[in-house]
Amino acid sequence: MKFPLSTGTSLRGNPIPLQSASTLKLFITGSTVGPIVDSLHNQCLLEYDRAPINIPMNTLFESVPNDIDGTISSSSYLFCSSWFIPLLLGIAYVVLGDILPNLIDRILQQFSFSNSANYEINTKFDGRRSDESKSQKKDTEIYRNKAILAVTTTAMIIKLSEFLQTHPDFTLPILASTVFSNGSSNISNDSVSLFIMMIAAAFQWFLLDGTLTSFATAFIVGIGGPLSELPFVATNFWHYIPSAANYYPLANIDFAFLKQFSDLALSSITGPCYFAVTMDAIALGRWFSCNAEDDDVDLKKGNSNQ
């Protein structure tokens, strides 16, 4: 069966190798927009221990609800992050939006999952007709709109994780239905929340992308992304709060060195969030690269007219 890894410059095109200017744009977007989107659920999942940035709501409002001990409630922060996060997310967006998807696409090409060997947007515009140039401009506009939608829907998915974490009663009807059907239920609230998040992330991929390369990339990152946080949790850059810490990936690993880290806790709900972030990084990478190719077309056209 042939999978649609590539459709040229269409809406569901493949990841495109970036030029240096496009890579810089991807890094800047990841280091600026990334922390803002990431902060949408930070308050209810984790606390930063090194170089934290906490902007409380009282910067905008006079009255701020406090916890019992008199400290500002975590839900009362307008923005929560760390000074390390912009650099980390800038690098992550370059990896997720360019390096990793193109590597996976090349691997899939080796297994003949595509009936087209030319999966990249053609960067050789010599002899391109004027109507083709207009078509390229239109493609860039499509990629831009897709990138904006991808970032917006990713923010919505991350906000959904915050809602599910802070409103556990939302999943009670689903849990009750399983009890009614089976007489008992072994499904936890966390499992239902994770399932809802997975459906939302898959729906985003289906609507905005639909390619095997992007799905494979996001799937791998959805599993490996949370695990990549373990070194940072182990070295006290941040920690997950008890109400969100439900995933102990090293708990059952019988290896002498790793036993000391068996109590490192993550949150399972972050997996689909990594999936969604990968989708918007890929969408941004396509837009920036296609926009760079537009600039090349204009430059070559200008040189030919001189």
N, C-alpha and C positions, 0 to 999 in steps of 0.2 A: 504494500500500500504506500502511495506517495503522499507525503505530508507537505502542506503549503509553507515551507520554510521561507520562501521568497515570492514576492509578487511585484518585483521591480520597484518602482517608485509609488506604488499604490498605498492605500490606507494601511494595509497590513504588511508593510515592508519589513525587512530584516534589520538587525542592528548593523550600523555602518561604522567602519573604522574612522575614528575622529582625527582631525588635524589638531595642531597644537593650540590654535585659537579656540576651537570647539571644546577641547579638553579643559582649557582654562575656564570657559563658560560653565562647563559641567561642574568643575571644582567649586567655583564661586557660588553657583546655585545651591549645591549641596551644603556648603558651609554657611549659607545665609538662610535660605528657605527651609533647609533640612531641620535645623534646631527648632524653628518655629512650629513646624508640623509635628516633630517629635515631642515637643512640650505639651501637645494636646492631651496626652495620657500619662505623662511622667508623674503628675501629682499623686495619682492613685496607684502607681506601680512601684516606684523606686525613689530613693533619695541619693543625691550626690554627696560624696564625702570629701572629694578633692576639688578645689577651686569652684565651688558651687555658685550659680547665678540664680537667685531667688527674688523675683519681683512680686511683692504682695499686692493684693487688691486694694490696699489702702492708699496706693499711689493714685488711684482714681476715685475711691470712695472713702468716706470718713469712717464708717463702721465696718469692722472686720470681725467675723465670728471666730472665737478662740476655742481651743481644745480645753479639756478639764484642767490641765496643768497650767493654763494661761498662755501657752504658746500659740502662734498663728496656725490655724488648721491648714493641712496640706491642700485641701480643696479651695483655699482662699488665696492661692497664688495665681497671679496672672501669667507668669512665665517661670518655668523651672528648667535649668540646664546646668552645664558646666563649661568653663572656659576651654576644656579639652575637646568638647563635642564638635565645634565648627571644623576643626582640623580633621577629626575622625570622619565626620560625615562628608566633608569635601573629598577626601580620599575614597570613601565608600562609594560615592556617586560616580567617580571615574571608573572604579572597578566594576560596579554593577551596571553602569550605562554604556560601557565600551569594552573593557578588557574581557570580562567573563562571558558576556553573551556572544561576542565574536569568537572566543575560544570554543565555546560549546557548539556554535554554528558550524565551525570547521570540523569538529568531531562528528557531528551528525551528517555532514557532507560525506565524510569518509565511509559512513555506513549506508550511503545512497538513499537517505531519507528525502532527498529532493531530486526532482527531475530537471533541475537547472543548476549548472555549475557556476553561473554568474549570479550570485546572491547579493552582491553589493550594488548600490546605485552607481551607475557609470560616471566616472569622474573625467572622462575624456570627451570634451565638448567641442573639439575641432570639427568644423563643418556643420554644427548644429543649426538648424533653421530657426527663424524668428518665432514661428509658432511653437516649436519645441521648447524654446526658452520661456515662452509664456506658460507652457505646461509645467515647466520646472518651478516657476514662481507659484503656480497654483498648488503644486505638491508641497512646497514649503509652507504655504498657508494651512494646508490640511495637517501637516505635522505639528505646526504651532498649536492649532486648536486641539489636537489630540494630546499634546503635552500638557496644556492647561487643564484639560479634562482629567488627565491621569493624576496630576498633582492634587486637583480638587477632590477626586474620588478617594485618593490615598488619605488625604486629611479626614475625609468622612469615615473611612474604615478605622483609622486610628482613634477618631472620636467615638466610634462605636465600641471599641475596646474599653474606652474609659467609661462609657455608659453601662456596659455589661458588668464591669468590675465594681461600679458604685451602686448598681441596681440589681442585686442578685435575685430579687423577687420577680424580675422580668422573665426568668426562665422557669418559674414554678409551674405554669400551665403545661410546658413540655414535659417536665419531670412527672407531673400528675398524670399525664396521658400515658406515660410508659408504665406507671404503677397500675393504672386502670386496665391496660392491655395485658400485662404480664403477671399481675398480682403483687409484684415487687419490682424494685428498680435498683440496679447496680450502677446506674449512670449518675455521675456527680454534676453539680452545678457548673464546675469548671469545664467538664467535658461538653456540656451543652453550649456554653459560651464559646468554646473553641470551635465547635461544629458550625455555629452561626458565623463566626469570623471566617472560617474556611470557605463557606458558601459565598460570602460577600467578596472575598478576594478572587475566587474563581470567576464570579460574575463580572468583576472588573476586567479580568484578563479576556474573557469571552467577548465582551462588548468593545473594548478598546484595542485589542491586539489580535488574539486568536492564533498566533503562530506557535509551532512546536518549540522553536528556539527560546522564545521568551518564557514559555511555560516551564521548560526544563531549567532555565536559569533561575526563575523565581522559586521553583520547587526546591532546588538545591540550597538557595539562600534562605528559604523558609525554615529549613532544617539546620543548616550550618550557621545562620546568622545568630540565633540565640546562643549557640555553643561558642561562638567567637567572643562572647561577652565574659566567658569564664575567667580569662586572665585578668580582666579589669575588675571583676568582682573579687577575685582572689587577692588582688593588690589594693583593695579598698578604694577604688575610684568611685564606685557606687555600690549600693546594695538594694535588693528588692525588699519591700516592706512585708511583714508577716502575712497580711491578708492577701497578698498577690503572689507570694513565693510558694509555688506548688509543683515545681519541676526540679528534680535533683538528678541531673544526668550522670553524675559520677558516683552515685550512692551504691550501686551494685557492681562496680568495677573492681575486680580483685587484683589490683596491681599495687605493689608496695608504695611507690611514689605518690600515686593518686589517692590513696586512702586518706591522707591528711586533708584532702579537698572534698571528701564525700558529702559534707554538709553545705557545699556551695549551692545556693538556691537561685533559680531563674523563674520566669513566669511563662507558662505554656502559651498564653494568649498572644505573646509577641511574635510567634512564628508566622501567622498570617499577615501581621504588620510588616515583617520583613519581605514577604511575598509582594505586598502592595507597593512598598518603597522601591523594590526592584523594577516593578512595572513602570513607575513614573520616571525612574532614572533612565530606563531604556527609551521611553518616549522623548525625554529631554535630549538624550544623545542623538536620536534620529533628527530631531528638529535642528539642533545646533549644527550637525554635520551637513544637512541639506541646505541650510542657510549659508554655510561656508561655500558650498558648491555654487550657489547663486552668485556669490561674490566673485568666484572664479570666472563664471560665465560673463558677468558684466565687465570684469577686467580684460578678458580676452576679446570681448566685443569692442571695448574701447581701444585696445591696441591695434585691432584690425582696421579700425576706421581712421587711424592716424597715417 
